[in-house]
Amino acid sequence: MGAVTRGEVMAVVKADAFGHGTVAVARAALAGGATRFGVTSLAEAFALRAAGFTERILSWLNPTDADFAAAAAHGIEVAVPGMAHLAAVRAAPGLDVHLQLDTGMARDGASPDEWIALCGAALAAQTAGELSVVGVMGHLPCADRPADPANAAGRARFDWGLQAAQELGLTPGDHHLAATAATASDPLSHHTMSRIGAGLVGIDESHTAPLRPALTLTAPLVQVRDVTAGTSVGYGHSWRTPYDTRLGLLAVGYADGLPRLASNRAEVLVGGRRRPVVGRISMDMTIVDLGPDDGYEGAREGDLATIFGPGDAGEPTAAEWAGWAETLEHEIVTGLGPRLHRVTVGDPPVDSNRPTLTRIR
C-alpha cells in the first residue's frame, strides 16, 4: 500500500499482526517498504525488540503505570493522550513521544479542550530535557466510509491540532492520521506517515484497494457419517437433515475463533465444492453437510476442508465469515486461537492433523 501514500509507512503489527504472526508479518512489511512499527502495548513493543527488530517502534495504548523507564531503555516511542500520561512519561526521562489528539471518536487522545494545555506542558517538559515531542497523531472515525462527513471533520480537527502545536513552538517531524482505510481512500488524510495494519494482511474496510487476503485456515474431516432424513444435528438440535446425507466433523470450533453466530450460515470448501455448516458451532467442533449432491459419497475422513482463504479456489473468505457472523474481518482473524497449528509460507512442511493456519512469511 506504500504506492498510494506520499509518506512513510508504519507497519502496525498489534494483536499478533492481526492474528497472522508478528515476526512473519513484520519481516514481510519491511521487505515491502515499511520503515517502522506500530503496536498498542509496550509488551508488544518489547517482543519486537526481543525478536531482533531495531527499527523505530511506537506504542500508543498504555496505562499510566506502564513501565515507561523500560520503554526508554529499549528505545520505544510512546503516545501521550493526556496530562496524566504526560506526567507519567516525564518521570521516565529520555522518551520520544507522539502527542495524541482525539479527532472525533471520543476514544483515545486528548480532547480539543485539553489539547492546548497538553501541548504547552509537553513543550515545557521538552525544554527541561525530560522528553522529545517527535510526533502528533490522530485517527479517523469513519474511514471505511470515505464519503462520511465525519472524516472531513476529523481531518480539520487534526490540522487544527497540528497547527496549534507548531504555533506553541513544538516541531514534531511525524504527523500521522491515516490508517489502512484512509490511506487507501482518502489522500487528504495523508501526512508524513500512514499507519498500515489490516492492509498488511489483505484487509481494507473501505473496499477501495485491490488487496489479497494473506491467511488460509484448513482442517481435516476427523469423522464422516451417513445419516437419514430427519436426523437432529448438534447442540439444541438447531438443524435437522431434510434428506439422507453424509455429515463431516471438523475438530475446530469457537475456542479456535470460529464465530458461533455463523452457525447454520457459514460454508467451507470440501472436495472442490462449498458445503454448508449445519448445527451449532461448538467449542471444539463444527459439522458440515457433505451432500446430497452426486459427489458427496466420495468424502472420507482425512479429507481437507478449507474454512476460509483468499478465495482463489472458490473457498469462502474471512470477509464472508464476517458477514455470516455480523462482524468485521478484523474480528475473525484476530480471534483465531492458539490451538491452531500455524505454518508460514516458505517454512518447512510439518505433518499435523490439527486445523492449520497458513500465513505469509
C-alpha positions in Angstrom: 0.0 0.0 0.0 3.0 2.3 0.1 2.4 3.1 -3.5 -0.7 5.1 -2.6 0.8 7.4 0.0 3.5 10.0 -0.3 4.8 9.5 3.2 6.5 6.8 5.3 4.6 3.5 6.1 4.4 2.4 9.7 3.6 -1.3 9.8 1.1 -1.8 12.6 1.6 -5.3 13.9 -0.6 -5.2 17.0 -2.6 -8.2 18.1 0.0 -10.7 16.7 -0.2 -8.8 13.5 -3.9 -9.2 13.2 -3.6 -12.9 14.1 -1.1 -13.5 11.3 2.1 -13.8 13.3 4.0 -10.7 14.4 7.5 -11.7 13.3 6.5 -13.1 9.9 4.4 -10.0 9.1 7.0 -7.6 10.4 9.6 -9.1 8.1 7.3 -9.0 5.1 6.4 -5.4 5.9 10.0 -4.3 6.0 10.6 -6.1 2.7 7.7 -4.3 1.2 8.9 -0.8 2.2 7.7 -0.1 5.7 10.2 1.8 7.8 9.0 1.3 11.3 6.4 -0.4 13.5 3.3 0.5 15.5 1.8 -1.6 18.3 -0.6 -1.0 21.1 1.1 -2.2 24.3 4.7 -1.9 25.5 4.7 -5.7 25.8 4.2 -6.0 22.0 7.0 -3.5 21.5 9.4 -5.4 23.8 8.6 -8.6 21.9 9.7 -6.9 18.6 12.9 -5.9 20.2 13.4 -9.4 21.6 12.9 -10.7 18.1 15.8 -8.6 16.9 14.0 -5.7 15.2 15.9 -2.4 15.6 13.5 -0.1 13.7 11.6 2.7 15.3 8.5 1.4 17.3 5.6 3.4 18.6 3.3 2.1 21.3 0.1 4.1 21.8 -2.1 2.4 24.3 -0.7 2.1 27.8 -1.9 2.7 31.4 -0.3 5.5 33.3 1.6 2.9 35.4 3.2 1.3 32.4 7.0 0.7 32.6 8.0 3.8 30.7 11.5 3.6 32.0 11.9 0.2 30.2 10.4 1.8 27.1 13.1 4.5 27.2 15.8 1.8 27.7 14.5 -0.1 24.7 14.1 3.0 22.5 10.4 2.6 22.3 8.3 5.7 21.4 5.0 6.2 23.2 1.8 8.1 22.6 0.7 10.7 25.1 -3.1 11.1 25.1 -3.5 13.4 28.1 -2.0 15.2 31.1 -1.9 12.1 33.4 0.1 10.2 30.8 2.4 13.2 30.3 3.2 13.2 34.0 4.0 9.5 33.9 6.2 9.9 30.9 8.1 12.8 32.4 9.0 10.5 35.3 10.9 8.3 32.9 13.3 10.8 31.1 14.5 10.2 27.6 11.4 9.1 25.8 10.4 10.2 22.4 6.6 10.9 22.4 3.7 11.4 20.0 1.0 13.7 21.3 -2.3 12.1 20.5 -5.4 14.1 19.6 -9.0 12.8 19.7 -10.1 13.6 16.1 -13.7 12.5 16.5 -14.1 9.2 18.3 -14.3 10.1 22.0 -11.9 7.3 22.5 -8.1 7.6 22.8 -6.4 11.0 22.6 -6.7 14.4 24.2 -10.0 16.3 23.6 -9.7 19.7 21.9 -10.5 21.4 25.2 -7.3 20.0 26.8 -5.1 19.9 23.7 -3.5 23.4 24.1 -2.7 22.7 27.7 -1.2 19.3 26.8 1.0 20.8 24.1 2.2 23.6 26.4 3.1 21.1 29.1 4.8 18.9 26.6 6.8 21.8 25.4 7.9 22.7 28.9 8.9 19.0 29.5 10.9 19.1 26.3 12.6 22.3 27.2 13.5 20.7 30.5 15.2 17.8 28.7 12.7 15.3 30.0 11.3 14.1 26.7 11.2 14.9 23.0 8.0 15.5 21.1 8.6 13.8 17.8 5.0 13.3 16.5 1.4 14.3 16.5 -1.2 11.6 15.8 -4.9 11.1 15.4 -7.4 8.5 14.0 -10.4 8.9 11.7 -13.7 7.5 12.9 -15.4 6.5 9.6 -12.6 5.9 7.1 -14.3 2.7 6.0 -17.0 5.0 4.5 -14.8 7.5 2.6 -17.7 10.0 1.9 -18.8 10.2 5.5 -18.6 13.9 6.7 -17.1 12.7 10.0 -13.8 12.2 8.1 -13.6 15.7 6.9 -14.3 16.9 10.4 -11.6 14.6 11.7 -9.1 16.0 9.1 -10.0 19.5 10.1 -9.5 18.9 13.8 -6.2 17.2 13.2 -5.0 20.1 11.0 -6.0 22.5 13.8 -4.3 20.4 16.4 -1.0 20.2 14.4 -1.0 23.9 13.7 -1.7 24.7 17.4 1.2 22.5 18.5 3.5 24.2 16.0 2.4 27.7 16.9 3.3 26.9 20.5 6.8 26.0 19.4 6.7 22.3 19.0 8.3 20.8 15.9 7.1 17.2 15.6 8.6 15.6 12.5 5.9 12.9 12.3 2.3 13.8 11.6 0.0 10.7 11.1 -3.7 10.4 10.9 -4.5 7.7 8.3 -4.7 4.0 9.0 -5.3 1.4 6.3 -8.8 2.5 5.0 -7.9 6.2 4.9 -4.6 5.5 3.3 -6.4 3.6 0.5 -9.3 6.0 0.0 -8.5 9.5 1.4 -5.4 11.2 0.1 -6.3 14.3 2.1 -5.6 12.4 5.3 -2.1 11.5 4.3 0.6 13.4 6.2 4.3 12.5 6.7 3.3 8.9 7.5 0.5 6.3 7.3 -0.2 3.5 9.7 -0.9 0.3 7.8 -2.2 -2.6 9.9 -5.1 -4.6 8.4 -3.8 -3.7 4.9 -0.6 -5.6 5.6 -2.7 -8.8 5.6 -5.1 -8.1 2.8 -8.0 -6.3 4.6 -9.3 -2.9 3.5 -12.6 -1.9 5.1 -13.1 0.9 2.5 -13.0 -1.7 -0.3 -11.0 0.6 -2.5 -7.7 -1.2 -2.6 -7.2 -4.4 -4.5 -5.8 -6.4 -1.6 -5.5 -10.2 -1.4 -6.1 -11.9 1.9 -3.0 -13.5 3.3 -4.4 -16.2 5.5 -5.9 -19.6 4.9 -7.5 -21.8 7.5 -7.9 -25.5 6.8 -9.0 -28.5 8.9 -9.3 -32.3 8.1 -12.5 -34.2 8.4 -12.0 -36.2 11.6 -15.2 -38.2 11.2 -17.7 -38.8 8.4 -21.1 -40.5 8.9 -24.1 -41.3 6.8 -27.4 -40.2 8.3 -31.0 -40.4 7.3 -33.5 -37.6 6.7 -34.8 -36.1 10.0 -31.5 -36.6 11.9 -31.0 -33.8 14.5 -27.6 -32.2 14.5 -25.6 -30.5 17.2 -26.5 -28.7 20.4 -30.1 -27.6 20.7 -31.0 -29.5 17.5 -31.0 -26.3 15.6 -30.8 -28.2 12.3 -32.3 -31.4 11.1 -31.3 -33.1 7.9 -34.0 -32.6 5.2 -32.7 -35.6 3.2 -30.4 -38.6 3.5 -26.9 -37.2 3.5 -23.4 -37.5 4.8 -22.0 -35.3 7.6 -18.4 -34.3 8.2 -16.9 -33.3 11.5 -14.2 -30.7 11.8 -12.2 -30.5 15.0 -12.3 -26.7 15.1 -14.9 -24.5 16.9 -15.4 -21.3 18.7 -12.5 -21.9 21.0 -10.4 -21.7 17.9 -12.0 -18.5 16.6 -15.0 -19.7 14.5 -17.9 -17.4 15.5 -20.9 -19.2 16.9 -23.2 -16.7 15.2 -22.1 -18.2 11.9 -23.8 -21.5 12.8 -26.2 -22.6 10.0 -25.0 -19.8 7.9 -21.4 -20.4 7.0 -19.8 -22.6 4.3 -16.5 -24.4 3.9 -14.8 -25.9 0.8 -14.5 -29.7 0.7 -13.7 -31.6 -2.5 -13.8 -28.5 -4.6 -17.4 -27.7 -3.6 -18.8 -25.4 -0.9 -20.6 -27.3 1.9 -22.8 -25.7 4.5 -22.0 -25.5 8.2 -25.0 -27.2 9.9 -26.0 -27.3 13.5 -24.4 -25.0 16.1 -20.7 -24.4 16.0 -19.5 -25.8 19.4 -16.3 -25.1 21.4 -14.2 -27.7 19.6 -16.3 -29.0 16.7 -18.1 -27.9 13.5 -20.3 -30.1 11.4 -20.7 -29.7 7.6 -23.3 -31.2 5.3 -21.4 -33.1 2.6 -24.4 -33.9 0.5 -26.8 -34.8 -1.0 -25.2 -34.0 -4.4 -23.8 -36.7 -6.5 -20.2 -36.3 -5.3 -20.7 -36.4 -1.6 -20.2 -40.1 -1.3 -16.5 -39.6 -2.1 -15.8 -37.6 1.1 -13.6 -39.5 3.5 -12.1 -39.0 6.9 -8.8 -37.1 6.5 -10.1 -35.0 3.5 -9.1 -31.4 3.9 -11.7 -28.6 4.4 -10.8 -25.0 3.6 -12.6 -22.9 6.1 -11.5 -19.6 4.6 -8.7 -18.3 2.4 -8.1 -15.7 -0.3 -11.0 -17.2 -2.4 -8.8 -18.3 -5.3 -10.2 -21.9 -5.4 -13.8 -20.9 -4.6 -13.3 -21.2 -0.8 -15.0 -18.7 1.5 -13.1 -15.7 2.6 -12.7 -14.2 6.1 -14.9 -11.3 4.8 -17.7 -13.9 4.1 -17.3 -15.4 7.5 -17.5 -11.8 8.9 -20.8 -11.4 7.1 -22.2 -14.6 8.4 -21.2 -13.6 11.9 -22.4 -10.0 11.5 -19.0 -8.6 12.3 -15.8 -7.4 10.5 -12.9 -9.3 9.1 -10.6 -8.0 11.8 -12.5 -9.8 14.5 -12.4 -13.1 12.5 -8.6 -13.1 12.0 -7.6 -11.7 15.4 -9.9 -14.2 17.2 -8.0 -17.3 15.9 -7.0 -19.3 18.9 -3.6 -20.7 20.0 -4.6 -24.4 19.4 -4.4 -23.8 15.6 -1.2 -25.2 14.0 0.4 -22.2 12.3 2.5 -22.5 9.2 4.2 -19.7 7.4 4.6 -20.0 3.6 8.2 -20.8 3.0 8.7 -22.7 6.2 9.5 -26.4 6.0 6.3 -28.5 5.9 5.1 -30.0 9.2 2.8 -33.0 9.3 -0.2 -32.3 11.5 -3.8 -33.4 11.8 -4.7 -30.2 13.7 -6.5 -27.3 12.0 -3.9 -25.4 10.1 -3.4 -21.7 9.6 -1.3 -20.7 6.7 0.1 -17.2 6.5 2.7 -15.1 4.7 6.3 -15.1 5.7 
